[in-house]
Amino acid sequence: MYIYDSAKKTKVKFTPIREGEVSIYVCGPTVYDDAHLGHARSALAFDLLRSVLTHLNYKVTFVKNFTDIDDKIIKKMNESGKSLEEITSFYTKRYKDDMRAIEVKDADIEPKATQSLKTIINFTQNLLNKEFAYITSSGVYFDTSKDDKYLCLSHRHVDEDDMRSRVEEDEEKKNIKDFALWKFAEKDEISYPAPFGEGRPGWHIECSAMIKEHLAHKNGDFQIDIHAGGADLLFPHHENEAAQTRNESSQEIAKYWMHNGFVTINGEKMSKSLGNSFFLKDILRVYDGEIVRFYLLSTHYRANINFNETDLLQSKKRLDKIYRLKKRVEGIQSAPNAQKEFENEIMQALADDLNISKALSAIDFMITNANDILDKNPKDSAEKAQIGANIKLINSLLGIGKKEALTYFQLGVSEEEKAKIEKLINERFGAKKERNFAKADAIRAELTKMGIALMDSVDGTKWEKVLE
């Protein structure tokens, strides 16, 4: 497998630290508000990475953290009058519900900052003992001047104005690039005891400490295979993580770094029902999670996405084709394995830095070929079984195509609307039975106006919701 290493700025062959095992750490959300499309993009990118590595028979340990103590959370506490636990528990659950809606699997380990305080405090103390950190009246700071490799991850050349906008202000800091490891408590602010002063952790140190706590090996090594997150985290967050870790432990925090691209909103191509919302919950009110998943996955993880409904609906048409094929083979037991040629083609694409375009092209070709075969031999159960196995491979790798076809094509229809549709279909059946074809046609026309397409067969009438 080949991946793009953000630190080396090139595609490299992936070789795990320990044969047959892969450790992945992904920076999760700060839980003070609902999940947005950026959270979804990152979660999906590395959910796909995990899926591909698992399919390649690696034993994957996947860790995603939750930042549950932070300036934004404290601000929310002050504004709402709610406790830290109330706010963070509420938004952690909301985040996980939204991720499950787009079929993102839970991480194997999901640590929280407030549950990792002992490790964070010990980590900070170690840096103080080694004189890579110092104390001011506002907190404990990492001394970037002591790290010869600082900025080697992001390869940035930053001016003072840029640094001022990205790091904590403190006139007592030795260097403008220095960042807080521990912030001393202000009056009436939530805080925790520590030997160097009561307070709370800085943002960057929690990830280093959690990796040490949850991914360290018995021999003391805790370098992980892959550290991942959004491109916005490369600097300063990941840069600072790398600096404090290499100086606390004398080893780099990760062998490889991976970053996903940004998501922006095109307001001109968003509907009135969505507005210009960046929150995932608002998108999910209108579109099923699988449709959102497929759309966000369809662009290479390192590329930026300009989210708009025109492209989302175009993407859905591609997903429709998978379900149209699935509909033709439902009811037939799938073969044990996908076609070797198809599996090799899709895996070669995904093993090339998750090349989703090539993978989807392989799927498109398989769908076209499968439909041609079924057109010629519609009753060939062996072919249907093989096609079913190919679709199951798509399910497993991409997390799409898992629903029953009829369920998929009825998405977005409420139970009340379904009852009305079934009532009209029954009335149309009665009209046809009475040979009142004018009434039957009028009912079909009414359903068409509702965006409902009818398919008559010997087994009765099925219906689908049509999205323009």
N, C-alpha and C positions, 0 to 999 in steps of 0.2 A: 504494500500500500504506500502511496505517496500523498503527502500533505504539504500545504503551504505553511512554512514556519515564519511567523511575523517577525521574529528576532533576526533571522537570517535573510529575510525578504526574498525568499526563493522557495521553490518546491523541492522537498527532500524526501528520500525514502524513509518510511517510518520503521524504526527498529525499537521495540520496547526495551526497557531497562532489564526486565526479567522475562525470560522466554515464556510465551503463552499467556502473559498477564498484562493488562493495561490499566493504569490509574488515570482518571480524568477528574479535574476539578473545574467547575464552572461557577463563575461569580453570579449569584442569584440576586433577587430584588431587595431593596430597602423597603420594608413593609409599613408604609405610612399612607398609601393610596392604592387605587386599583391598578391592575396590570395594563400596560399599554402595548402597542404593536411592536415596539422595540424589544420588550420582554419576550413576546411571542416569537419574534424572529430569532433571537438568540437561543431560546429553548428548543425551537424546531431544528435549528442548524446542528446542535450538538446531540439532540435526540437521534437525528439521522446518523451522525458519526458513531454514536454508541451502537446503533442497530447494525451498521456495516461491520464494525469491529467484532461484534457478537457473531455475525454470520460468518466471519472469517475464523471462527472458533477460538477467539481470545476470551479469557476470563476477565470481564470488565468490572472494575470498581468505579462507580460514578458518584461523585459528591457535588452537591449544590448547596450553598449556604444561604441563610436568611439573615440580613442585617436588621436586628431588632433593637438597636440603641444607636441613635444618630440625631444630629441637629434638627432634621426635618420631623422626626418622630417627636422630639421634645416640643417643637413648635406646635405640632398637632395636639399634643397633650394640653398645652397651655390654652389653645383655642377652643378645644372641645370640653375640657374639664375631665376627660377620661384618663384612666391609668394606662401606663405603658403596656401592660399585659392585655388590656381590653383592645387597644388599638392594633397592636402587632398580631394578636391571635385572630382578630377579625380579618385583617388584610392578608395574612398568611393563608387563611382558609379561602378567601376570595381568589387569590393568586392560583392556588392549587386547583380550585374548581374550574377556573378559566383554562388552565393548562390541560386538564383532563378533557375539557370540551374539544380541544384541538388534538387530542390523542397523544399528548406528551406524557411519557411514563415518569412516575416518581423516581427521584434519585435513590440510590442504594443507601446513602447517608445524607441527612439534611440538617446539618448543625446550625445552631443559632449563636449569635455573638454573646448573649447573656448566659448561655450555657457553657461557654468556653472561656470564662473570665480567668480561671486559675492558669490556664495555658497562656493566655494573653499577658497576664501579669508577670509570669515567669519569663516569657519571651522578652518583655520590656526590661526586666531586671538584668537579664543576661547581656543585653545591649549596653545597659548602663555599666555593668561590671567590666565589659570589654572596651569601654570608653568610645563606643560608637553612638552614644546618646548622651544628652545632658538635660539638666532640669532648669526651667525658668519659673517665674511666678505663675504662669498659666498652664504649665504642663511639662511633659517629657517629650523632647524632640530628637529625631534622628539627625545625626551630623553628616550631611551628604558630602562634605569636604573630605571625609575619611574613606569614602568609597571611590576608588579609581575607575570603577566601571559604571558609575552613575550616568544614566541616559544612553547606555549601550543597547538597551532593549528597544526603546522607541526611536533611537537615532535622531533625537531632536536637538536643535540648537535654539534654545529659548531665551528671549530677552527678559528683562526685569519686569516689564509691564505684563507680559504673558504669565510669568510666575506669580505675580501678585494676585492675579485673577483666579489662580488655581490652588494656592496653598494658604495655610492659616497665617493671618497677620499676627505678629508679636515682635515688638521693638527689641526684645531681649534675644531674639534668635541670632545665632552666629552667622547664618547664611540665609539668603532669601529662599533658597531651594529646600531648606530643612522643613520637615513635616512632623506633625504631632503623632506620637505613639500613644500617648495618654493625656487626656484633658482634665485638669483639675476642676472640681465642682464649683459652680457659681451658686449664689444664694438660692436656697429652696429648689435646686436642680437635682434630679435623680443622680445618684452616685453610688460607687462601690469602694470598699476599703482596699488599699494597696500599700505596700511598705514605703513607696515613694510619694504617697499622697492620695487622699480620697478623690475619686473622679470616675471617668469612664474611658473606654478605649477609643483611639482614633480609628478612622475608617480602614486604613490600609492594613493595619496590623492584624485585624481579625482573620483575614484569609490566610496569612502566613501561619498564624497560630493554629487554625483549624486543620490546615494541611499537615502540620506537625503532629497534631493530636490524633487525627483519624487515618492518615495515610503513611505514618512512619512504620518502618520495618523493624524487626527485632534487633537487627545489627546497628540500629541508630540512624540509618539512612532514611531520609524522607523526601528525597527528590522524586517528583512525580513525572509520569510520561508526558501528559498534556495538560496545560493550563489554558483555559478558554474563556471567552466572554465577548462582549460587544466591542467594536472598534473604538468607541468613546472611552473605554477603560484602559487602553494601551498606555496613555499618559494622562494624569500622573499615577493612577491607581496601580497598574501592573508594574510600572517602573519602580514605584516605591516598595511594592511587595518584594520584587526581585532584590532590591538594594538591602533592605533590612534582613532578608533571609540569608543572603550569601555572607553577611557579616556576623549574623548570630550563629550560623551553623557551619560556615566554611564550605558550603555547597550551593549550587544554583537550585532554585526552587523547582524548576521544570526543565525537562529536556527539550520540549517543543512548546511553542505558543501558537494558538489559533484564535482568530478574531473574525466575527461576522460583520457584514456591512450594515449601514443605517437604513431606517425606514422614514420616509417623509410622506406628507399627505398632499394630494392634489385636490384642493377644494372645489375646483371647477368641474371635476368628474365625480363628485360625491353627491349622493341623493339627499333630499330633504330629511329623510328618516335617519340618515347617519350624520348629517351636518359635516363638520370637519373634525369629528371626534377622533382622538388618538387612542381612546380606551378600547381594549379588546372586548369588554363586556357589551359595548354599544354595537360593535360589528356583529357579535354573536346573537344579538336580538333579531337581526335581519337575516343573517346567513348561518347555516349549519357549520359547526366547527371543522368538519372534514373538508368543506369547500374552502374555508379560510386556510386550513393546513396546506392543502394542495397548492393554492395560489402562492403562499409565502415560500413553500419549498421549491416552487418551479423556477425560481431565480437562484443562481449560484450563490452560496452562502456568503462569499466575500464581496459580492456586488451590492450596490445600494438599490433599494426599491422605492419607487414613487407610488405609494398605495393609492389606487383609484378603482372605482367600481367597473369602469369599462374593461380594464384588464382582468379584474376579478371574474367578471361574467364570461370573458373569453377563455379564461383558465378553466372555468366550470364546464365549458363545452368539451374540453379535452378530458376532464374527469367523467363526463357523461358517457364518453365512448367506452371507457373501462366498464361502466355499469351496463351499457347496452350489450356488450359482449358477455358480461356475467349473466345477464338476463337470459341469454340464449343457451347457457349451459347449466343453469340452476336445476336442481333435481337429480343431477348425475354425480355419483361419488367421484371425487377428484382422484387423479393418479397420485402415487406416493411422492413423486418428486417433479419439479418443473423440468421442462426440456433443457438438456445440458447446454445446448448452444445458446438458448435464451438466457439462462442463468449466467453463463460465462460472459455474455455481452453486457448484461446489466451490471454485473459485479466488476468487470474491468473498468466500466465507466465510473462507478461509485468509488472504486479503489484509487482512482486518479483524482485525489483531492475533492471527492464528492461531486464529480462532474455530472450534475443533475440533467443538463441539456442532453448529453449523450445517452444517459439512462432513459430519459423520457422518449428520445428518438427510437431507442430499442423497443420500448413499450408500444409506441405508435406502430412500428413495423409489425410487431407480434399481433397487435389487434387487427390490422389490415389483412395480414396473412390468415389469421384465425377465422375472420369473417368470410374470406374467400373459400376456405375449406368447408365451412358450415353451409355456405350457399350451395356448394356442389353436393355435399353429403349431410343434409340437415339432421339425419337420424343416426349418424356415426357416433355411438356412445364412447368409443375408445378415444376419438379425437376430442370429444367434449370433456372427457376425464383429464386429458393432458392440458387442455386449455384452462380447466379449473385449477390445476396444479400451478400453472403459470400465474394465474391471478392470485393464488395464495402466496406465491413468492413476492408479488407486489405488495400484498397486505403486510407481510412480515418485514420487508425492507423499508417501505415508505409510509406504512401506517394508513393506507387508503384502500378503498374498495372492500371494506369489511362488512358493510351493511347488506341486507337483502336488497335486490335491485328495486323491487316495488316500493320498499320503504324509502330508498334514496330519491326516487322520482316523485315521491309525495312529500318531500321536505318543504317546510315553510307553510304548511296548511294546518290550521288549528282543528281541534276536535269538533268544534261547532261547524266549521266549514266542511269537514269531512262528512258529517251527518247530512248536511244539506246536499252535498254532491251525490252521496249514496241514494238519497231520496229522489233526486232528479233522475239518476240512472235507472232506478226501479220504475219510475213513471214512464221513462222512455221505453223500457222493456215492455211495459203494459200497453203502451201506444202501438208499438210494433206488433205485438201479439194480436191487437185488435185491427191491425192493418191501417192504422191512422198514421201514415208516414209523414204527413205534414206536421203533426204534433211532435212526432219523434225527431224530425229535423229541427224544429223550433227549440226543442230541449237541448239538442246537441249544440245549436248556435248559442244558446244561453250559457252553456258550460264553457264554450270556446271564449266567450267574452270574459268569463271568470278566470281565464288562463288555464283551463283544464282540457287536455287532449284525451280522447277515448280510443281504446283499442278493442274491437269486437273479435271474439274467437269462439271456438266450440266450447270452451270452458267458461264462457261468460264475458262480461265487459270489464276491462281493467281501465284505470285512469291514471294520468300523470299530471303533475303541475309543470307548466311551461314557463320558463323565465326568459324574458326578452333581453 
